[in-house]
């Protein structure tokens, strides 16, 4: 997976898409996950912006992994 691009991954019954959205000079981590059958879930965004796209994507990935493992 190239950390500079948007990412997707599957974990168990969950499919997740990760994105680093520009927010001025920073990036916001955005993660959306959905079960094999069901509606997408937009995970809450952090109030904290990240200095780089790879940093935002790493955080989005960690958030999505935690969510998918807990649900």
CORSUL-V379487 format. One record per backbone hydrogen bond with DSSP energy under -1.0 kcal/mol. CO is the residue of the C=O (numbers start at 1). NH is the residue of the N-H. Records with the same first field share a line. If there is no record, write none. Layout:
# CORSUL-V379487
CO->NH + NH
This chain:
# CORSUL-V379487
2->5
7->18
9->16
11->14
13->36
14->11
15->34
16->9
17->32
18->7
19->30
21->28
23->26
26->23
27->50
28->21
30->19
31->43
32->17
33->41
34->15
41->33
50->27
52->56
53->57
54->58
55->59
56->60
57->61
58->62
59->63
60->64
61->65
62->66
63->67
64->68
65->69
66->70
67->71
